Amino acid sequence: NANAGLPSTFGFPMAGHPRDPETAWIVPLNGDDRGRYMPDGAAAVWRTRDGTRTWQRFGAGLPQEHAYVGVLREAMSVDSLDPVGVYVGTSTGELWASADEGETWTEVAAHLPSVWSIDAFVVDR
């Protein structure tokens, strides 16, 4: 069961690691019957390192109270760096980034329109 250990059975988006097929990230949401926001109003991104058999919650740097926000299915992306950067945009116009594979988060932008889609890529200097 791919969602065993997650706080809900509804959620998008999901992004896969660019080199490790066993690693992926997901943002679980409450179902449409409860508003499609992050469970308990606490923002978190969940990571698996074993092909969805187990999940670990990461919320450091993300709002842990009153985070009644959603994330659309294309509003998450990863880059190809090592460690992988993970990026999430919210329905309320925040853009969050993690430079350590989702373990800690920093707000990159706020007060944007609803973020519908994110694409991340590395630009050579």
N, CA, C and O atoms as CSV, one atom per row, in Angstrom:
chain,resi,resn,atom,element,x,y,z
A,1,ASN,N,N,0.839,-1.168,0.000
A,1,ASN,CA,C,0.000,0.000,0.000
A,1,ASN,C,C,0.891,1.241,0.000
A,1,ASN,O,O,1.588,1.497,0.982
A,2,ALA,N,N,0.879,1.998,-1.066
A,2,ALA,CA,C,1.799,3.120,-1.249
A,2,ALA,C,C,1.564,4.262,-0.277
A,2,ALA,O,O,2.470,5.061,-0.042
A,3,ASN,N,N,0.358,4.361,0.299
A,3,ASN,CA,C,0.117,5.479,1.203
A,3,ASN,C,C,0.132,5.077,2.674
A,3,ASN,O,O,-0.276,5.860,3.531
A,4,ALA,N,N,0.595,3.874,2.976
A,4,ALA,CA,C,0.711,3.447,4.372
A,4,ALA,C,C,1.672,4.368,5.109
A,4,ALA,O,O,2.796,4.588,4.656
A,5,GLY,N,N,1.235,4.907,6.241
A,5,GLY,CA,C,2.064,5.795,7.032
A,5,GLY,C,C,1.873,7.267,6.728
A,5,GLY,O,O,2.392,8.114,7.454
A,6,LEU,N,N,1.134,7.597,5.663
A,6,LEU,CA,C,0.842,8.989,5.351
A,6,LEU,C,C,-0.387,9.437,6.126
A,6,LEU,O,O,-1.205,8.599,6.507
A,7,PRO,N,N,-0.541,10.748,6.372
A,7,PRO,CA,C,-1.661,11.231,7.174
A,7,PRO,C,C,-3.000,11.243,6.444
A,7,PRO,O,O,-4.032,11.486,7.069
A,8,SER,N,N,-3.008,10.989,5.146
A,8,SER,CA,C,-4.253,10.925,4.389
A,8,SER,C,C,-4.030,10.056,3.164
A,8,SER,O,O,-2.896,9.739,2.802
A,9,THR,N,N,-5.129,9.679,2.536
A,9,THR,CA,C,-5.032,8.866,1.321
A,9,THR,C,C,-5.225,9.714,0.077
A,9,THR,O,O,-5.275,9.188,-1.035
A,10,PHE,N,N,-5.333,11.019,0.256
A,10,PHE,CA,C,-5.497,11.938,-0.861
A,10,PHE,C,C,-4.295,12.861,-0.863
A,10,PHE,O,O,-3.871,13.345,0.187
A,11,GLY,N,N,-3.762,13.098,-2.014
A,11,GLY,CA,C,-2.656,14.040,-2.036
A,11,GLY,C,C,-1.999,14.106,-3.386
A,11,GLY,O,O,-1.833,13.101,-4.077
A,12,PHE,N,N,-1.649,15.250,-3.724
A,12,PHE,CA,C,-0.805,15.501,-4.850
A,12,PHE,C,C,-0.095,16.779,-4.521
A,12,PHE,O,O,-0.644,17.554,-3.738
A,13,PRO,N,N,1.010,17.062,-5.012
A,13,PRO,CA,C,1.736,16.380,-6.060
A,13,PRO,C,C,2.695,15.326,-5.524
A,13,PRO,O,O,2.816,15.117,-4.317
A,14,MET,N,N,3.363,14.678,-6.452
A,14,MET,CA,C,4.431,13.737,-6.124
A,14,MET,C,C,5.567,13.992,-7.106
A,14,MET,O,O,5.332,14.218,-8.293
A,15,ALA,N,N,6.795,13.956,-6.606
A,15,ALA,CA,C,7.970,14.147,-7.460
A,15,ALA,C,C,8.971,13.050,-7.154
A,15,ALA,O,O,9.158,12.674,-5.997
A,16,GLY,N,N,9.612,12.541,-8.186
A,16,GLY,CA,C,10.610,11.492,-8.031
A,16,GLY,C,C,12.019,12.030,-8.080
A,16,GLY,O,O,12.296,13.042,-8.724
A,17,HIS,N,N,12.901,11.339,-7.392
A,17,HIS,CA,C,14.333,11.660,-7.388
A,17,HIS,C,C,14.881,11.460,-8.804
A,17,HIS,O,O,14.504,10.493,-9.466
A,18,PRO,N,N,15.759,12.345,-9.286
A,18,PRO,CA,C,16.263,12.207,-10.657
A,18,PRO,C,C,17.208,11.031,-10.877
A,18,PRO,O,O,17.441,10.644,-12.022
A,19,ARG,N,N,17.764,10.446,-9.796
A,19,ARG,CA,C,18.712,9.340,-9.961
A,19,ARG,C,C,18.355,8.093,-9.154
A,19,ARG,O,O,18.814,6.999,-9.482
A,20,ASP,N,N,17.561,8.236,-8.127
A,20,ASP,CA,C,17.237,7.114,-7.240
A,20,ASP,C,C,15.755,6.765,-7.367
A,20,ASP,O,O,14.911,7.494,-6.845
A,21,PRO,N,N,15.423,5.680,-8.039
A,21,PRO,CA,C,14.013,5.337,-8.267
A,21,PRO,C,C,13.254,4.967,-6.987
A,21,PRO,O,O,12.028,4.855,-7.023
A,22,GLU,N,N,13.934,4.778,-5.883
A,22,GLU,CA,C,13.279,4.440,-4.621
A,22,GLU,C,C,12.875,5.678,-3.814
A,22,GLU,O,O,12.144,5.564,-2.830
A,23,THR,N,N,13.350,6.865,-4.230
A,23,THR,CA,C,13.108,8.092,-3.476
A,23,THR,C,C,12.104,8.979,-4.201
A,23,THR,O,O,12.206,9.216,-5.404
A,24,ALA,N,N,11.121,9.466,-3.423
A,24,ALA,CA,C,10.109,10.384,-3.958
A,24,ALA,C,C,9.580,11.255,-2.828
A,24,ALA,O,O,9.751,10.941,-1.650
A,25,TRP,N,N,8.940,12.345,-3.203
A,25,TRP,CA,C,8.335,13.279,-2.253
A,25,TRP,C,C,6.867,13.444,-2.596
A,25,TRP,O,O,6.483,13.368,-3.763
A,26,ILE,N,N,6.039,13.673,-1.570
A,26,ILE,CA,C,4.610,13.896,-1.773
A,26,ILE,C,C,4.122,14.922,-0.759
A,26,ILE,O,O,4.687,15.068,0.325
A,27,VAL,N,N,3.065,15.625,-1.134
A,27,VAL,CA,C,2.389,16.540,-0.219
A,27,VAL,C,C,0.977,15.994,-0.019
A,27,VAL,O,O,0.103,16.236,-0.852
A,28,PRO,N,N,0.737,15.259,1.072
A,28,PRO,CA,C,-0.610,14.761,1.331
A,28,PRO,C,C,-1.554,15.904,1.714
A,28,PRO,O,O,-1.166,16.840,2.413
A,29,LEU,N,N,-2.781,15.811,1.248
A,29,LEU,CA,C,-3.811,16.793,1.559
A,29,LEU,C,C,-5.036,16.071,2.099
A,29,LEU,O,O,-5.228,14.882,1.849
A,30,ASN,N,N,-5.859,16.799,2.839
A,30,ASN,CA,C,-7.162,16.259,3.195
A,30,ASN,C,C,-7.964,16.096,1.907
A,30,ASN,O,O,-7.710,16.801,0.931
A,31,GLY,N,N,-8.906,15.198,1.892
A,31,GLY,CA,C,-9.762,15.023,0.722
A,31,GLY,C,C,-10.665,16.216,0.498
A,31,GLY,O,O,-10.727,17.118,1.334
A,32,ASP,N,N,-11.370,16.229,-0.628
A,32,ASP,CA,C,-12.228,17.364,-0.962
A,32,ASP,C,C,-13.362,17.554,0.040
A,32,ASP,O,O,-13.939,18.637,0.126
A,33,ASP,N,N,-13.683,16.509,0.797
A,33,ASP,CA,C,-14.727,16.644,1.814
A,33,ASP,C,C,-14.262,17.495,3.001
A,33,ASP,O,O,-15.089,17.933,3.800
A,34,ARG,N,N,-12.944,17.738,3.128
A,34,ARG,CA,C,-12.407,18.528,4.242
A,34,ARG,C,C,-11.585,19.715,3.766
A,34,ARG,O,O,-10.904,20.349,4.572
A,35,GLY,N,N,-11.631,20.028,2.490
A,35,GLY,CA,C,-11.022,21.269,2.040
A,35,GLY,C,C,-9.740,21.193,1.250
A,35,GLY,O,O,-9.252,22.233,0.808
A,36,ARG,N,N,-9.167,20.029,1.047
A,36,ARG,CA,C,-7.930,19.887,0.268
A,36,ARG,C,C,-6.811,20.796,0.756
A,36,ARG,O,O,-6.167,21.485,-0.035
A,37,TYR,N,N,-6.589,20.792,2.054
A,37,TYR,CA,C,-5.451,21.512,2.629
A,37,TYR,C,C,-4.600,20.510,3.402
A,37,TYR,O,O,-5.003,19.363,3.594
A,38,MET,N,N,-3.447,20.937,3.837
A,38,MET,CA,C,-2.532,20.046,4.542
A,38,MET,C,C,-3.148,19.611,5.869
A,38,MET,O,O,-3.688,20.441,6.600
A,39,PRO,N,N,-3.072,18.318,6.190
A,39,PRO,CA,C,-3.701,17.804,7.413
A,39,PRO,C,C,-3.294,18.584,8.659
A,39,PRO,O,O,-2.127,18.927,8.847
A,40,ASP,N,N,-4.278,18.850,9.497
A,40,ASP,CA,C,-4.100,19.563,10.762
A,40,ASP,C,C,-3.587,20.988,10.576
A,40,ASP,O,O,-3.160,21.612,11.547
A,41,GLY,N,N,-3.619,21.518,9.356
A,41,GLY,CA,C,-3.134,22.875,9.121
A,41,GLY,C,C,-1.652,23.027,9.372
A,41,GLY,O,O,-1.179,24.129,9.654
A,42,ALA,N,N,-0.905,21.927,9.274
A,42,ALA,CA,C,0.544,21.930,9.489
A,42,ALA,C,C,1.228,21.510,8.190
A,42,ALA,O,O,1.051,20.382,7.730
A,43,ALA,N,N,1.999,22.404,7.606
A,43,ALA,CA,C,2.634,22.132,6.321
A,43,ALA,C,C,3.743,21.094,6.453
A,43,ALA,O,O,4.545,21.134,7.386
A,44,ALA,N,N,3.772,20.164,5.502
A,44,ALA,CA,C,4.815,19.142,5.510
A,44,ALA,C,C,4.950,18.528,4.131
A,44,ALA,O,O,3.991,18.438,3.365
A,45,VAL,N,N,6.148,18.115,3.845
A,45,VAL,CA,C,6.438,17.313,2.665
A,45,VAL,C,C,6.944,15.977,3.189
A,45,VAL,O,O,7.765,15.931,4.105
A,46,TRP,N,N,6.455,14.903,2.610
A,46,TRP,CA,C,6.816,13.558,3.057
A,46,TRP,C,C,7.729,12.925,2.020
A,46,TRP,O,O,7.540,13.108,0.817
A,47,ARG,N,N,8.728,12.175,2.497
A,47,ARG,CA,C,9.707,11.534,1.605
A,47,ARG,C,C,9.764,10.035,1.874
A,47,ARG,O,O,9.706,9.587,3.019
A,48,THR,N,N,9.877,9.280,0.797
A,48,THR,CA,C,10.162,7.858,0.898
A,48,THR,C,C,11.545,7.611,0.317
A,48,THR,O,O,11.935,8.253,-0.658
A,49,ARG,N,N,12.272,6.701,0.900
A,49,ARG,CA,C,13.575,6.274,0.360
A,49,ARG,C,C,13.541,4.792,-0.019
A,49,ARG,O,O,14.548,4.228,-0.448
A,50,ASP,N,N,12.353,4.161,0.147
A,50,ASP,CA,C,12.257,2.720,-0.112
A,50,ASP,C,C,11.066,2.372,-1.016
A,50,ASP,O,O,10.388,1.365,-0.811
A,51,GLY,N,N,10.832,3.215,-2.005
A,51,GLY,CA,C,9.812,2.911,-2.996
A,51,GLY,C,C,8.392,2.926,-2.467
A,51,GLY,O,O,7.573,2.123,-2.913
A,52,THR,N,N,8.069,3.800,-1.543
A,52,THR,CA,C,6.747,4.039,-0.946
A,52,THR,C,C,6.363,3.042,0.142
A,52,THR,O,O,5.215,3.044,0.586
A,53,ARG,N,N,7.276,2.202,0.581
A,53,ARG,CA,C,6.945,1.294,1.689
A,53,ARG,C,C,6.834,2.050,3.011
A,53,ARG,O,O,5.983,1.726,3.839
A,54,THR,N,N,7.683,3.050,3.215
A,54,THR,CA,C,7.607,3.892,4.417
A,54,THR,C,C,7.790,5.342,4.005
A,54,THR,O,O,8.387,5.646,2.972
A,55,TRP,N,N,7.258,6.232,4.840
A,55,TRP,CA,C,7.325,7.667,4.593
A,55,TRP,C,C,7.829,8.384,5.837
A,55,TRP,O,O,7.580,7.946,6.961
A,56,GLN,N,N,8.542,9.494,5.628
A,56,GLN,CA,C,9.008,10.324,6.721
A,56,GLN,C,C,8.528,11.757,6.487
A,56,GLN,O,O,8.628,12.282,5.378
A,57,ARG,N,N,8.006,12.382,7.547
A,57,ARG,CA,C,7.473,13.742,7.478
A,57,ARG,C,C,8.575,14.764,7.718
A,57,ARG,O,O,9.396,14.603,8.621
A,58,PHE,N,N,8.588,15.827,6.894
A,58,PHE,CA,C,9.522,16.931,7.068
A,58,PHE,C,C,8.750,18.240,7.038
A,58,PHE,O,O,8.053,18.536,6.067
A,59,GLY,N,N,8.877,19.024,8.107
A,59,GLY,CA,C,8.183,20.299,8.186
A,59,GLY,C,C,9.047,21.440,8.681
A,59,GLY,O,O,8.555,22.561,8.813
A,60,ALA,N,N,10.331,21.191,8.962
A,60,ALA,CA,C,11.207,22.245,9.492
A,60,ALA,C,C,11.297,23.414,8.512
A,60,ALA,O,O,11.705,23.243,7.363
A,61,GLY,N,N,10.913,24.591,8.974
A,61,GLY,CA,C,10.919,25.787,8.151
A,61,GLY,C,C,9.574,26.091,7.518
A,61,GLY,O,O,9.334,27.221,7.094
A,62,LEU,N,N,8.693,25.101,7.448
A,62,LEU,CA,C,7.347,25.298,6.909
A,62,LEU,C,C,6.400,25.696,8.043
A,62,LEU,O,O,6.644,25.337,9.195
A,63,PRO,N,N,5.327,26.429,7.741
A,63,PRO,CA,C,4.394,26.817,8.800
A,63,PRO,C,C,3.717,25.597,9.428
A,63,PRO,O,O,3.210,24.725,8.721
A,64,GLN,N,N,3.716,25.546,10.744
A,64,GLN,CA,C,3.152,24.403,11.454
A,64,GLN,C,C,1.808,24.712,12.103
A,64,GLN,O,O,1.226,23.853,12.765
A,65,GLU,N,N,1.318,25.919,11.919
A,65,GLU,CA,C,0.000,26.303,12.403
A,65,GLU,C,C,-0.695,27.123,11.337
A,65,GLU,O,O,-0.063,27.931,10.655
A,66,HIS,N,N,-1.993,26.918,11.191
A,66,HIS,CA,C,-2.838,27.700,10.289
A,66,HIS,C,C,-2.371,27.626,8.839
A,66,HIS,O,O,-2.563,28.577,8.081
A,67,ALA,N,N,-1.771,26.527,8.451
A,67,ALA,CA,C,-1.329,26.334,7.060
A,67,ALA,C,C,-2.447,25.642,6.285
A,67,ALA,O,O,-2.310,24.493,5.865
A,68,TYR,N,N,-3.539,26.348,6.105
A,68,TYR,CA,C,-4.682,25.795,5.387
A,68,TYR,C,C,-4.505,26.066,3.904
A,68,TYR,O,O,-5.284,26.789,3.284
A,69,VAL,N,N,-3.474,25.475,3.362
A,69,VAL,CA,C,-3.090,25.681,1.962
A,69,VAL,C,C,-3.072,24.349,1.236
A,69,VAL,O,O,-2.918,23.288,1.841
A,70,GLY,N,N,-3.232,24.432,-0.050
A,70,GLY,CA,C,-3.130,23.257,-0.896
A,70,GLY,C,C,-1.946,23.387,-1.823
A,70,GLY,O,O,-1.341,24.452,-1.946
A,71,VAL,N,N,-1.624,22.283,-2.473
A,71,VAL,CA,C,-0.563,22.254,-3.472
A,71,VAL,C,C,-1.117,21.483,-4.660
A,71,VAL,O,O,-1.483,20.315,-4.530
A,72,LEU,N,N,-1.180,22.127,-5.806
A,72,LEU,CA,C,-1.702,21.472,-7.000
A,72,LEU,C,C,-0.709,20.451,-7.540
A,72,LEU,O,O,0.482,20.515,-7.236
A,73,ARG,N,N,-1.198,19.514,-8.339
A,73,ARG,CA,C,-0.377,18.364,-8.738
A,73,ARG,C,C,0.876,18.720,-9.523
A,73,ARG,O,O,1.829,17.942,-9.515
A,74,GLU,N,N,0.914,19.861,-10.200
A,74,GLU,CA,C,2.114,20.244,-10.947
A,74,GLU,C,C,2.928,21.317,-10.225
A,74,GLU,O,O,3.857,21.885,-10.799
A,75,ALA,N,N,2.582,21.594,-8.972
A,75,ALA,CA,C,3.253,22.665,-8.225
A,75,ALA,C,C,4.353,22.137,-7.320
A,75,ALA,O,O,4.607,22.691,-6.251
A,76,MET,N,N,5.007,21.060,-7.753
A,76,MET,CA,C,6.174,20.528,-7.056
A,76,MET,C,C,7.181,20.111,-8.113
A,76,MET,O,O,6.821,19.573,-9.160
A,77,SER,N,N,8.442,20.365,-7.822
A,77,SER,CA,C,9.487,19.989,-8.769
A,77,SER,C,C,10.763,19.688,-8.003
A,77,SER,O,O,10.909,20.068,-6.841
A,78,VAL,N,N,11.673,19.009,-8.657
A,78,VAL,CA,C,12.993,18.735,-8.090
A,78,VAL,C,C,14.043,19.150,-9.114
A,78,VAL,O,O,13.773,19.202,-10.314
A,79,ASP,N,N,15.240,19.443,-8.624
A,79,ASP,CA,C,16.340,19.731,-9.542
A,79,ASP,C,C,17.258,18.512,-9.620
A,79,ASP,O,O,16.953,17.462,-9.053
A,80,SER,N,N,18.361,18.653,-10.312
A,80,SER,CA,C,19.276,17.523,-10.498
A,80,SER,C,C,20.555,17.641,-9.682
A,80,SER,O,O,21.510,16.901,-9.920
A,81,LEU,N,N,20.587,18.565,-8.720
A,81,LEU,CA,C,21.784,18.748,-7.908
A,81,LEU,C,C,21.970,17.589,-6.927
A,81,LEU,O,O,21.096,16.733,-6.792
A,82,ASP,N,N,23.110,17.573,-6.251
A,82,ASP,CA,C,23.387,16.572,-5.228
A,82,ASP,C,C,23.857,17.314,-3.978
A,82,ASP,O,O,24.986,17.803,-3.948
A,83,PRO,N,N,23.012,17.408,-2.942
A,83,PRO,CA,C,21.711,16.782,-2.789
A,83,PRO,C,C,20.642,17.474,-3.652
A,83,PRO,O,O,20.795,18.626,-4.059
A,84,VAL,N,N,19.577,16.744,-3.911
A,84,VAL,CA,C,18.485,17.224,-4.753
A,84,VAL,C,C,17.751,18.372,-4.068
A,84,VAL,O,O,17.465,18.311,-2.873
A,85,GLY,N,N,17.452,19.410,-4.827
A,85,GLY,CA,C,16.594,20.488,-4.351
A,85,GLY,C,C,15.149,20.141,-4.649
A,85,GLY,O,O,14.841,19.591,-5.707
A,86,VAL,N,N,14.258,20.462,-3.715
A,86,VAL,CA,C,12.833,20.196,-3.867
A,86,VAL,C,C,12.106,21.525,-3.730
A,86,VAL,O,O,12.457,22.336,-2.874
A,87,TYR,N,N,11.088,21.759,-4.570
A,87,TYR,CA,C,10.388,23.034,-4.615
A,87,TYR,C,C,8.886,22.782,-4.604
A,87,TYR,O,O,8.389,21.884,-5.284
A,88,VAL,N,N,8.161,23.597,-3.811
A,88,VAL,CA,C,6.717,23.454,-3.676
A,88,VAL,C,C,6.079,24.837,-3.727
A,88,VAL,O,O,6.524,25.760,-3.045
A,89,GLY,N,N,5.033,24.975,-4.542
A,89,GLY,CA,C,4.256,26.206,-4.600
A,89,GLY,C,C,2.863,25.951,-4.065
A,89,GLY,O,O,2.302,24.879,-4.289
A,90,THR,N,N,2.293,26.923,-3.358
A,90,THR,CA,C,1.006,26.714,-2.711
A,90,THR,C,C,-0.131,27.456,-3.408
A,90,THR,O,O,0.081,28.348,-4.229
A,91,SER,N,N,-1.325,27.057,-3.050
A,91,SER,CA,C,-2.522,27.692,-3.584
A,91,SER,C,C,-2.676,29.124,-3.082
A,91,SER,O,O,-3.437,29.902,-3.656
A,92,THR,N,N,-1.970,29.475,-2.029
A,92,THR,CA,C,-2.048,30.831,-1.477
A,92,THR,C,C,-0.830,31.685,-1.847
A,92,THR,O,O,-0.608,32.740,-1.252
A,93,GLY,N,N,-0.047,31.235,-2.820
A,93,GLY,CA,C,0.997,32.070,-3.396
A,93,GLY,C,C,2.349,32.063,-2.721
A,93,GLY,O,O,3.115,33.015,-2.872
A,94,GLU,N,N,2.665,31.007,-1.977
A,94,GLU,CA,C,4.024,30.889,-1.432
A,94,GLU,C,C,4.823,29.904,-2.283
A,94,GLU,O,O,4.274,28.954,-2.841
A,95,LEU,N,N,6.117,30.149,-2.369
A,95,LEU,CA,C,7.043,29.226,-3.018
A,95,LEU,C,C,8.077,28.833,-1.982
A,95,LEU,O,O,8.754,29.691,-1.415
A,96,TRP,N,N,8.200,27.525,-1.733
A,96,TRP,CA,C,9.108,26.985,-0.730
A,96,TRP,C,C,10.172,26.156,-1.422
A,96,TRP,O,O,9.905,25.507,-2.432
A,97,ALA,N,N,11.388,26.179,-0.873
A,97,ALA,CA,C,12.502,25.424,-1.451
A,97,ALA,C,C,13.266,24.702,-0.346
A,97,ALA,O,O,13.391,25.188,0.778
A,98,SER,N,N,13.771,23.529,-0.706
A,98,SER,CA,C,14.629,22.749,0.176
A,98,SER,C,C,15.887,22.385,-0.595
A,98,SER,O,O,15.808,21.826,-1.688
A,99,ALA,N,N,17.043,22.698,-0.031
A,99,ALA,CA,C,18.320,22.362,-0.669
A,99,ALA,C,C,18.888,21.053,-0.140
A,99,ALA,O,O,19.982,20.652,-0.538
A,100,ASP,N,N,18.156,20.372,0.763
A,100,ASP,CA,C,18.668,19.141,1.377
A,100,ASP,C,C,17.670,17.981,1.276
A,100,ASP,O,O,17.424,17.257,2.241
A,101,GLU,N,N,17.115,17.836,0.086
A,101,GLU,CA,C,16.217,16.716,-0.223
A,101,GLU,C,C,14.967,16.705,0.648
A,101,GLU,O,O,14.442,15.643,0.981
A,102,GLY,N,N,14.494,17.892,1.016
A,102,GLY,CA,C,13.228,18.008,1.706
A,102,GLY,C,C,13.303,18.036,3.217
A,102,GLY,O,O,12.263,18.095,3.874
A,103,GLU,N,N,14.482,17.997,3.789
A,103,GLU,CA,C,14.582,17.933,5.249
A,103,GLU,C,C,14.326,19.273,5.923
A,103,GLU,O,O,13.742,19.311,7.006
A,104,THR,N,N,14.754,20.386,5.298
A,104,THR,CA,C,14.478,21.722,5.824
A,104,THR,C,C,14.016,22.608,4.672
A,104,THR,O,O,14.366,22.384,3.514
A,105,TRP,N,N,13.215,23.626,5.020
A,105,TRP,CA,C,12.559,24.440,4.004
A,105,TRP,C,C,12.769,25.925,4.265
A,105,TRP,O,O,12.889,26.363,5.409
A,106,THR,N,N,12.812,26.701,3.156
A,106,THR,CA,C,12.924,28.143,3.193
A,106,THR,C,C,11.889,28.739,2.248
A,106,THR,O,O,11.707,28.255,1.130
A,107,GLU,N,N,11.215,29.786,2.699
A,107,GLU,CA,C,10.269,30.473,1.816
A,107,GLU,C,C,11.062,31.329,0.831
A,107,GLU,O,O,11.854,32.181,1.234
A,108,VAL,N,N,10.843,31.097,-0.452
A,108,VAL,CA,C,11.552,31.815,-1.508
A,108,VAL,C,C,10.756,33.030,-1.968
A,108,VAL,O,O,11.332,34.069,-2.288
A,109,ALA,N,N,9.440,32.901,-2.000
A,109,ALA,CA,C,8.573,33.999,-2.432
A,109,ALA,C,C,7.232,33.879,-1.730
A,109,ALA,O,O,6.795,32.786,-1.370
A,110,ALA,N,N,6.587,35.027,-1.541
A,110,ALA,CA,C,5.252,35.067,-0.943
A,110,ALA,C,C,4.418,36.080,-1.720
A,110,ALA,O,O,4.947,36.865,-2.506
A,111,HIS,N,N,3.138,36.052,-1.493
A,111,HIS,CA,C,2.207,37.007,-2.100
A,111,HIS,C,C,2.126,36.871,-3.617
A,111,HIS,O,O,1.808,37.837,-4.311
A,112,LEU,N,N,2.410,35.685,-4.132
A,112,LEU,CA,C,2.224,35.408,-5.556
A,112,LEU,C,C,0.768,35.013,-5.778
A,112,LEU,O,O,0.051,34.729,-4.818
A,113,PRO,N,N,0.332,34.991,-7.017
A,113,PRO,CA,C,-0.962,34.356,-7.282
A,113,PRO,C,C,-0.853,32.864,-6.962
A,113,PRO,O,O,0.244,32.362,-6.716
A,114,SER,N,N,-1.946,32.180,-6.963
A,114,SER,CA,C,-1.936,30.728,-6.741
A,114,SER,C,C,-0.918,30.070,-7.677
A,114,SER,O,O,-0.933,30.311,-8.884
A,115,VAL,N,N,-0.044,29.247,-7.119
A,115,VAL,CA,C,0.996,28.592,-7.915
A,115,VAL,C,C,0.415,27.318,-8.509
A,115,VAL,O,O,0.048,26.400,-7.777
A,116,TRP,N,N,0.333,27.261,-9.813
A,116,TRP,CA,C,-0.257,26.115,-10.511
A,116,TRP,C,C,0.792,25.114,-10.969
A,116,TRP,O,O,0.507,23.922,-11.083
A,117,SER,N,N,2.017,25.596,-11.236
A,117,SER,CA,C,3.025,24.712,-11.814
A,117,SER,C,C,4.420,25.243,-11.492
A,117,SER,O,O,4.640,26.452,-11.421
A,118,ILE,N,N,5.358,24.313,-11.297
A,118,ILE,CA,C,6.762,24.656,-11.060
A,118,ILE,C,C,7.623,23.720,-11.898
A,118,ILE,O,O,7.364,22.519,-11.965
A,119,ASP,N,N,8.633,24.270,-12.526
A,119,ASP,CA,C,9.675,23.486,-13.191
A,119,ASP,C,C,11.003,23.962,-12.665
A,119,ASP,O,O,11.273,25.163,-12.653
A,120,ALA,N,N,11.839,23.039,-12.230
A,120,ALA,CA,C,13.165,23.381,-11.723
A,120,ALA,C,C,14.222,22.803,-12.662
A,120,ALA,O,O,14.093,21.681,-13.152
A,121,PHE,N,N,15.248,23.577,-12.897
A,121,PHE,CA,C,16.374,23.083,-13.690
A,121,PHE,C,C,17.627,23.819,-13.267
A,121,PHE,O,O,17.550,24.895,-12.675
A,122,VAL,N,N,18.765,23.254,-13.562
A,122,VAL,CA,C,20.059,23.819,-13.190
A,122,VAL,C,C,20.638,24.548,-14.401
A,122,VAL,O,O,20.689,24.011,-15.508
A,123,VAL,N,N,21.066,25.773,-14.163
A,123,VAL,CA,C,21.671,26.579,-15.223
A,123,VAL,C,C,23.190,26.569,-15.001
A,123,VAL,O,O,23.661,26.937,-13.925
A,124,ASP,N,N,23.935,26.158,-15.995
A,124,ASP,CA,C,25.400,26.204,-15.901
A,124,ASP,C,C,25.863,27.641,-15.943
A,124,ASP,O,O,25.335,28.458,-16.698
A,125,ARG,N,N,26.858,27.943,-15.123
A,125,ARG,CA,C,27.384,29.317,-15.105
A,125,ARG,C,C,28.595,29.432,-15.971
A,125,ARG,O,O,29.175,30.513,-16.080
